[in-house]
């Protein structure tokens, strides 16, 4: 008495598009890094990745095999993120930033330089951090980043340039945090 695989959706998906599932699984670490860059909270980042993977499985018939699955997933995840921001805009929420980017990438990582880079990246504006991560860490082309984030190529290039310059200044200690005096 074996399991009737045809009645289980996951087995049906695996048998009809095994390469899709394999490629999808390979993209999960990159999706998690990108989600954490967007949210800075592990639980919200994981929820975003889960939503993205769920939607990808439901809509896999819309993916064009000749296009990049990775870029399709990143675009989908970015769009889900934007939709979630719109929904949350009406409900302000207290934020507790107890997790760091190093917690998701390499827990207990001894490399101080990497920890500094991650810390400095968190200081960048979201739009710059997003483009910098997609180009330098995830290896997307400028054109693909433009499609994922839904901005023109020139905007990708200018955000990337500003992000690199700002990151370099932060890493060199040229930018100091200015504290305001409260009376």
ZAROFI-732740 format. One line per field, with one value per residue: residue in one letter; x, y, z of N, C-alpha, C, O, CB in turn. Coordinates in steps of 0.1 Angstrom, whole numbers, plus 5000, padded with zeros to 4 digits. Glycine has a CB too. Layout:
BEGIN
resn <- (a	...)
n_u <- (X	...)
n_v <- (Y	...)
n_w <- (Z	...)
ca_u <- (X	...)
ca_v <- (Y	...)
ca_w <- (Z	...)
c_u <- (X	...)
c_v <- (Y	...)
c_w <- (Z	...)
o_u <- (X	...)
o_v <- (Y	...)
o_w <- (Z	...)
cb_u <- (X	...)
cb_v <- (Y	...)
cb_w <- (Z	...)
// end
This chain:
BEGIN
resn <- (x	x	x	x	x	x	x	x	x	x	x	x	x	x	x	x	x	x	x	x	x	x	x	x	x	x	x	x	x	x	x	x	x	x	x	x	x	x	x	x	x	x	x	x	x	x	x	x	x	x	x	x	x	x	x	x	x	x	x	x	x	x	x	x	x	x	x	x	x	x	x	x	x	x	x	x	x	x	x	x	x	x	x	x	x	x	x	x	x	x	x	x	x	x	x	x	x	x	x	x	x	x	x	x	x	x	x	x	x	x	x	x	x	x	x	x	x	x	x	x	x	x	x	x	x	x	x	x	x	x	x	x	x	x	x	x	x	x	x	x	x	x	x	x	x	x	x	x	x	x	x	x	x	x	x	x	x	x	x	x	x	x	x	x	x	x	x	x	x	x	x	x	x	x	x	x	x	x	x	x	x	x	x)
n_u <- (5008	5012	5018	4995	5007	4997	4976	4986	4995	5022	5039	5029	5037	5065	5069	5060	5075	5104	5129	5123	5116	5140	5157	5143	5146	5174	5175	5166	5184	5195	5172	5164	5185	5181	5155	5159	5175	5156	5137	5151	5144	5143	5121	5101	5113	5116	5089	5083	5098	5086	5060	5067	5077	5055	5037	5052	5051	5023	5020	5036	5032	5031	5057	5083	5101	5124	5134	5150	5147	5155	5156	5129	5118	5129	5118	5091	5092	5100	5078	5058	5068	5065	5037	5030	5041	5025	5001	5008	5012	4992	4990	5009	5039	5057	5092	5117	5150	5167	5181	5208	5223	5245	5236	5219	5234	5260	5261	5279	5303	5337	5350	5358	5358	5338	5316	5317	5312	5286	5272	5276	5263	5237	5233	5229	5205	5174	5167	5192	5207	5193	5197	5225	5229	5216	5231	5259	5261	5242	5246	5232	5225	5226	5204	5186	5182	5169	5145	5136	5133	5118	5126	5141	5171	5191	5185	5191	5219	5227	5218	5234	5259	5259	5254	5277	5297	5288	5290	5317	5326	5315	5328	5354	5352	5345	5320	5302	5280	5256	5246	5217	5212	5190	5167)
n_v <- (4988	5017	5053	5072	5091	5108	5121	5139	5172	5182	5161	5158	5182	5179	5158	5168	5191	5187	5201	5227	5227	5219	5240	5261	5254	5258	5286	5295	5303	5327	5342	5344	5360	5384	5390	5394	5417	5435	5435	5433	5418	5385	5368	5381	5382	5355	5349	5364	5351	5326	5333	5340	5316	5300	5313	5311	5283	5280	5295	5285	5278	5301	5309	5314	5291	5298	5320	5335	5318	5325	5354	5358	5349	5367	5391	5385	5382	5408	5423	5412	5421	5449	5451	5442	5463	5484	5475	5475	5502	5516	5507	5515	5502	5490	5487	5464	5459	5434	5415	5409	5413	5396	5375	5360	5354	5342	5328	5334	5342	5347	5366	5398	5419	5412	5414	5441	5452	5442	5455	5482	5482	5480	5506	5520	5537	5521	5517	5520	5500	5477	5476	5474	5450	5432	5434	5431	5410	5390	5389	5398	5412	5447	5453	5432	5438	5462	5453	5436	5454	5472	5497	5522	5515	5535	5546	5524	5523	5548	5546	5524	5534	5555	5540	5524	5544	5556	5533	5529	5552	5548	5525	5535	5551	5577	5588	5599	5592	5615	5628	5643	5670	5669	5689)
n_w <- (5000	4988	4987	4969	4946	4927	4938	4956	4957	4959	4950	4924	4913	4915	4898	4873	4868	4875	4873	4877	4905	4916	4908	4921	4948	4950	4949	4973	4995	4985	4982	5008	5019	5005	5013	5040	5039	5031	5052	5078	5099	5111	5113	5098	5073	5067	5065	5042	5022	5023	5014	4989	4978	4980	4962	4939	4934	4930	4908	4888	4862	4848	4846	4822	4805	4791	4803	4832	4861	4886	4885	4880	4904	4923	4914	4919	4947	4954	4945	4962	4986	4983	4981	5007	5022	5015	5026	5053	5057	5068	5093	5118	5133	5161	5160	5167	5165	5169	5156	5133	5101	5099	5115	5099	5076	5083	5112	5142	5129	5125	5111	5111	5093	5075	5091	5097	5071	5067	5088	5080	5055	5064	5072	5050	5028	5021	4993	4980	4993	4986	4957	4957	4970	4952	4929	4937	4956	4948	4921	4899	4867	4857	4842	4848	4876	4874	4863	4884	4906	4894	4882	4861	4841	4843	4868	4884	4880	4891	4918	4926	4923	4942	4964	4966	4970	4994	5011	5010	5023	5048	5056	5058	5079	5075	5077	5103	5130	5139	5168	5182	5204	5230	5246)
ca_u <- (5000	5020	5011	4991	5014	4989	4966	4993	5000	5037	5044	5025	5046	5078	5070	5058	5086	5115	5140	5117	5117	5155	5162	5136	5153	5187	5174	5161	5194	5196	5159	5164	5194	5174	5143	5164	5179	5144	5130	5160	5139	5144	5108	5094	5121	5112	5075	5083	5103	5075	5050	5072	5078	5041	5032	5059	5045	5010	5020	5048	5028	5033	5071	5087	5113	5136	5138	5157	5138	5160	5151	5114	5115	5133	5108	5079	5094	5100	5064	5051	5072	5059	5023	5030	5044	5013	4991	5012	5014	4981	4992	5023	5043	5070	5102	5128	5160	5176	5188	5217	5225	5254	5229	5213	5244	5269	5261	5292	5313	5348	5356	5354	5356	5325	5306	5316	5305	5271	5267	5276	5252	5224	5232	5225	5191	5168	5168	5206	5211	5186	5204	5238	5229	5212	5242	5272	5260	5234	5252	5222	5229	5219	5191	5178	5179	5159	5132	5132	5129	5109	5131	5149	5185	5199	5183	5199	5233	5230	5217	5245	5271	5257	5256	5292	5304	5284	5296	5332	5328	5311	5339	5366	5349	5344	5307	5300	5266	5255	5235	5211	5210	5176	5166)
ca_v <- (5000	5029	5066	5076	5104	5117	5129	5149	5183	5184	5150	5161	5193	5174	5149	5175	5201	5185	5211	5239	5225	5219	5254	5268	5251	5264	5300	5299	5311	5341	5349	5347	5372	5396	5393	5400	5431	5443	5436	5434	5409	5372	5362	5387	5378	5341	5349	5369	5340	5316	5338	5340	5302	5295	5319	5305	5270	5281	5302	5280	5277	5314	5311	5311	5283	5304	5331	5332	5315	5333	5368	5357	5347	5379	5400	5381	5385	5422	5427	5408	5430	5462	5449	5441	5476	5492	5471	5479	5516	5522	5502	5516	5491	5492	5478	5460	5454	5426	5406	5416	5406	5385	5363	5352	5349	5333	5329	5333	5344	5353	5376	5412	5428	5409	5419	5456	5454	5440	5466	5494	5480	5483	5520	5526	5538	5509	5516	5518	5487	5467	5475	5470	5435	5424	5434	5426	5397	5380	5388	5401	5423	5460	5452	5423	5445	5472	5446	5431	5465	5480	5510	5523	5512	5546	5547	5513	5527	5559	5541	5515	5543	5562	5530	5521	5556	5557	5522	5531	5562	5542	5516	5542	5559	5591	5593	5597	5594	5627	5628	5656	5673	5671	5698)
ca_w <- (5000	4987	4986	4956	4944	4919	4946	4964	4949	4958	4942	4911	4909	4914	4886	4861	4866	4885	4872	4884	4919	4919	4907	4931	4961	4949	4950	4986	5003	4980	4985	5023	5021	4999	5022	5053	5036	5030	5065	5089	5110	5105	5111	5086	5061	5064	5060	5028	5014	5023	5006	4975	4973	4978	4950	4927	4932	4925	4895	4880	4848	4842	4843	4809	4807	4785	4812	4844	4873	4897	4883	4882	4919	4929	4910	4926	4961	4956	4944	4974	4997	4981	4985	5021	5027	5012	5036	5066	5058	5076	5106	5123	5142	5168	5155	5175	5157	5177	5147	5124	5088	5102	5121	5088	5066	5089	5126	5149	5119	5132	5102	5116	5081	5069	5101	5095	5059	5069	5096	5072	5045	5071	5074	5037	5025	5016	4979	4977	4999	4978	4945	4960	4973	4940	4919	4942	4963	4941	4908	4888	4858	4860	4835	4857	4888	4870	4862	4897	4914	4886	4880	4849	4841	4848	4882	4890	4880	4900	4931	4928	4925	4955	4975	4967	4976	5008	5018	5012	5033	5061	5059	5061	5091	5072	5081	5118	5135	5146	5178	5185	5218	5234	5258)
c_u <- (5009	5011	5007	4996	5006	4979	4973	4999	5015	5043	5041	5034	5060	5080	5068	5069	5097	5126	5135	5119	5132	5160	5156	5143	5167	5187	5170	5172	5195	5183	5159	5173	5187	5162	5148	5169	5167	5138	5139	5155	5137	5130	5100	5100	5117	5098	5074	5088	5093	5064	5054	5072	5064	5035	5038	5054	5031	5010	5031	5044	5030	5048	5075	5100	5126	5141	5144	5147	5142	5155	5136	5111	5118	5123	5095	5081	5094	5086	5056	5055	5066	5044	5021	5032	5031	5002	4995	5013	5003	4982	5006	5026	5056	5080	5113	5138	5171	5185	5197	5218	5235	5247	5223	5223	5253	5269	5275	5304	5325	5353	5350	5351	5342	5314	5305	5309	5290	5265	5266	5265	5239	5222	5228	5210	5186	5170	5182	5210	5205	5194	5218	5239	5226	5224	5255	5271	5253	5238	5243	5228	5221	5205	5181	5173	5168	5145	5127	5126	5119	5113	5139	5164	5193	5197	5191	5214	5236	5228	5229	5257	5270	5259	5270	5300	5301	5290	5311	5334	5325	5323	5351	5364	5347	5330	5305	5285	5266	5243	5230	5210	5196	5175	5155)
c_v <- (5012	5042	5068	5090	5113	5125	5140	5160	5184	5173	5153	5172	5187	5165	5157	5185	5199	5195	5224	5238	5225	5233	5263	5266	5258	5279	5304	5307	5325	5349	5353	5360	5384	5400	5399	5414	5440	5446	5438	5425	5395	5366	5368	5383	5364	5341	5354	5358	5329	5320	5337	5326	5297	5300	5313	5291	5271	5287	5297	5279	5290	5317	5306	5304	5289	5316	5326	5330	5324	5348	5368	5357	5360	5390	5398	5385	5400	5428	5424	5418	5444	5461	5449	5455	5485	5488	5475	5494	5522	5517	5504	5506	5494	5482	5476	5453	5446	5417	5415	5407	5394	5373	5354	5346	5339	5335	5327	5334	5352	5365	5390	5421	5425	5415	5434	5459	5453	5451	5479	5494	5484	5498	5527	5527	5525	5507	5514	5504	5476	5465	5470	5455	5427	5423	5427	5412	5386	5379	5391	5412	5436	5459	5444	5430	5455	5465	5441	5442	5474	5495	5510	5519	5523	5548	5536	5517	5538	5554	5532	5524	5550	5552	5526	5532	5557	5545	5524	5542	5557	5533	5523	5551	5573	5597	5589	5599	5606	5626	5642	5658	5676	5679	5694)
c_w <- (5000	4987	4971	4953	4935	4926	4955	4955	4947	4949	4927	4905	4906	4901	4873	4858	4876	4884	4878	4899	4924	4919	4918	4945	4961	4951	4964	4994	4998	4983	5000	5025	5016	5009	5035	5051	5035	5044	5077	5101	5104	5103	5100	5073	5057	5059	5045	5019	5013	5014	4991	4970	4971	4965	4938	4924	4925	4911	4886	4866	4841	4839	4829	4810	4802	4793	4825	4856	4884	4897	4885	4897	4926	4926	4918	4941	4963	4955	4956	4986	4995	4985	5000	5028	5026	5023	5050	5068	5067	5090	5111	5133	5149	5163	5165	5167	5165	5168	5138	5112	5090	5108	5110	5079	5072	5105	5132	5139	5126	5123	5105	5104	5076	5078	5099	5082	5060	5077	5088	5061	5051	5073	5061	5036	5019	5001	4974	4981	4990	4964	4947	4962	4960	4930	4925	4948	4955	4926	4897	4880	4862	4854	4843	4870	4885	4869	4875	4905	4907	4886	4867	4851	4847	4863	4890	4891	4890	4915	4935	4931	4938	4966	4977	4974	4991	5016	5020	5023	5047	5065	5064	5073	5088	5076	5096	5120	5143	5155	5181	5200	5221	5246	5267)
o_u <- (5012	4999	5016	4990	5008	4975	4966	5006	5020	5052	5049	5038	5066	5090	5074	5072	5099	5131	5143	5124	5135	5167	5163	5146	5171	5197	5171	5168	5195	5184	5153	5170	5187	5160	5142	5168	5168	5133	5135	5160	5131	5127	5093	5093	5114	5095	5067	5082	5091	5059	5046	5068	5062	5029	5032	5052	5028	5001	5035	5053	5030	5052	5071	5110	5137	5152	5144	5140	5134	5150	5131	5101	5111	5119	5089	5071	5088	5082	5047	5046	5061	5039	5012	5026	5028	4995	4986	5014	5005	4975	5014	5017	5065	5077	5118	5136	5181	5194	5194	5215	5234	5252	5223	5222	5255	5276	5282	5314	5322	5361	5339	5341	5335	5304	5294	5302	5282	5254	5256	5259	5230	5211	5224	5203	5194	5174	5184	5217	5212	5197	5223	5247	5232	5226	5260	5280	5258	5235	5245	5236	5211	5195	5169	5162	5159	5135	5115	5116	5114	5105	5144	5169	5202	5207	5196	5220	5246	5236	5234	5265	5280	5265	5275	5308	5310	5294	5316	5344	5332	5326	5359	5373	5348	5329	5306	5278	5273	5232	5238	5208	5190	5182	5153)
o_v <- (5018	5041	5067	5100	5126	5136	5148	5156	5186	5176	5150	5171	5190	5166	5153	5187	5207	5199	5231	5248	5232	5237	5272	5276	5262	5285	5316	5317	5335	5360	5363	5368	5394	5412	5409	5423	5452	5457	5445	5426	5393	5360	5361	5382	5361	5333	5349	5356	5324	5312	5333	5323	5289	5293	5311	5288	5263	5283	5304	5280	5290	5326	5295	5309	5287	5321	5314	5339	5329	5353	5378	5364	5365	5398	5407	5391	5405	5437	5432	5422	5449	5471	5455	5459	5493	5497	5479	5499	5533	5522	5495	5502	5500	5471	5485	5443	5451	5411	5426	5395	5384	5361	5342	5335	5328	5344	5318	5327	5363	5373	5393	5428	5434	5420	5440	5469	5461	5456	5486	5504	5489	5502	5539	5520	5518	5496	5506	5497	5466	5454	5461	5447	5417	5413	5418	5404	5375	5370	5387	5421	5435	5464	5447	5429	5457	5471	5442	5441	5483	5504	5500	5520	5520	5552	5538	5516	5537	5558	5533	5521	5551	5556	5525	5529	5559	5548	5521	5540	5559	5533	5518	5558	5582	5609	5578	5607	5608	5623	5651	5648	5684	5676	5700)
o_w <- (5011	4986	4962	4957	4936	4921	4960	4946	4936	4941	4918	4894	4896	4894	4863	4846	4884	4895	4884	4905	4934	4928	4923	4952	4972	4956	4967	5000	5006	4986	5003	5033	5023	5011	5040	5059	5039	5047	5087	5112	5094	5093	5092	5063	5045	5050	5037	5008	5002	5006	4982	4958	4961	4957	4928	4912	4917	4903	4877	4857	4829	4832	4825	4815	4806	4791	4828	4859	4892	4907	4891	4901	4935	4935	4923	4947	4973	4963	4961	4993	5005	4991	5005	5038	5035	5028	5058	5079	5073	5099	5109	5141	5142	5161	5171	5161	5167	5173	5135	5112	5084	5106	5112	5074	5067	5110	5127	5141	5131	5129	5102	5104	5072	5074	5099	5081	5056	5074	5088	5058	5045	5074	5062	5042	5011	4996	4964	4974	4987	4961	4939	4957	4958	4924	4918	4946	4954	4919	4885	4885	4868	4860	4845	4874	4893	4873	4878	4912	4914	4888	4863	4863	4855	4870	4901	4901	4897	4923	4946	4940	4945	4976	4988	4983	4999	5028	5031	5031	5057	5077	5072	5078	5097	5077	5100	5114	5152	5152	5182	5207	5215	5256	5277)
cb_u <- (4991	5029	5020	4975	5028	4982	4958	5004	4995	5043	5039	5010	5046	5082	5059	5045	5080	5121	5143	5102	5111	5162	5159	5122	5155	5194	5163	5158	5207	5198	5147	5169	5207	5169	5135	5176	5186	5134	5122	5162	5125	5152	5100	5094	5136	5113	5066	5092	5116	5070	5046	5086	5085	5032	5033	5074	5045	5002	5021	5052	5013	5028	5080	5088	5111	5133	5126	5168	5139	5176	5155	5109	5123	5147	5105	5076	5108	5109	5058	5054	5088	5060	5017	5040	5056	5007	4990	5026	5013	4968	4988	5025	5043	5068	5108	5123	5167	5168	5179	5231	5230	5266	5218	5203	5252	5284	5251	5292	5308	5359	5353	5365	5367	5323	5310	5331	5310	5269	5277	5290	5252	5224	5245	5231	5187	5154	5162	5215	5206	5172	5204	5244	5218	5200	5246	5278	5253	5219	5257	5209	5227	5226	5193	5185	5192	5162	5134	5144	5141	5094	5140	5148	5190	5194	5168	5198	5237	5220	5204	5247	5271	5243	5247	5297	5301	5269	5293	5338	5319	5298	5341	5370	5360	5346	5296	5308	5262	5252	5241	5197	5220	5169	5164)
cb_v <- (5000	5029	5077	5075	5101	5109	5120	5142	5196	5183	5136	5165	5204	5165	5138	5182	5215	5171	5213	5240	5212	5210	5260	5264	5236	5261	5305	5286	5304	5340	5339	5335	5370	5393	5380	5391	5431	5437	5424	5448	5415	5363	5363	5403	5379	5333	5359	5381	5334	5313	5352	5346	5294	5299	5335	5305	5262	5290	5317	5267	5273	5325	5303	5323	5270	5308	5341	5343	5300	5333	5373	5345	5336	5384	5400	5366	5379	5429	5421	5393	5432	5466	5437	5431	5483	5489	5455	5473	5523	5517	5487	5530	5477	5491	5485	5451	5466	5418	5397	5418	5415	5389	5368	5360	5361	5335	5320	5319	5351	5344	5373	5418	5425	5394	5416	5461	5444	5427	5469	5497	5466	5476	5526	5518	5550	5507	5529	5529	5485	5472	5489	5477	5433	5430	5448	5435	5399	5384	5374	5406	5419	5472	5446	5410	5452	5478	5434	5425	5472	5479	5515	5537	5507	5559	5546	5500	5531	5570	5532	5506	5554	5569	5517	5518	5569	5557	5509	5536	5574	5534	5506	5551	5557	5593	5586	5607	5581	5639	5621	5657	5685	5657	5713)
cb_w <- (5012	4975	4992	4954	4938	4908	4955	4972	4953	4972	4946	4910	4919	4926	4887	4861	4867	4882	4857	4880	4924	4910	4893	4932	4962	4936	4940	4994	5003	4965	4982	5031	5013	4985	5025	5058	5022	5021	5067	5094	5116	5114	5124	5088	5063	5077	5069	5027	5020	5037	5009	4975	4983	4990	4950	4931	4944	4934	4897	4886	4847	4851	4854	4800	4801	4771	4815	4848	4876	4897	4869	4874	4925	4925	4895	4925	4966	4945	4932	4978	4996	4966	4979	5027	5019	4998	5035	5069	5044	5070	5107	5128	5134	5184	5142	5187	5149	5187	5139	5130	5078	5111	5130	5080	5061	5084	5133	5156	5107	5134	5087	5124	5071	5068	5115	5095	5048	5076	5108	5065	5039	5084	5079	5025	5017	5020	4972	4983	5013	4975	4938	4972	4983	4934	4915	4951	4976	4941	4906	4894	4843	4854	4821	4860	4894	4857	4852	4904	4919	4891	4893	4843	4828	4841	4886	4881	4866	4897	4933	4917	4913	4956	4972	4953	4969	5009	5010	4998	5031	5060	5048	5049	5101	5057	5072	5126	5143	5136	5191	5178	5222	5236	5253)
// end
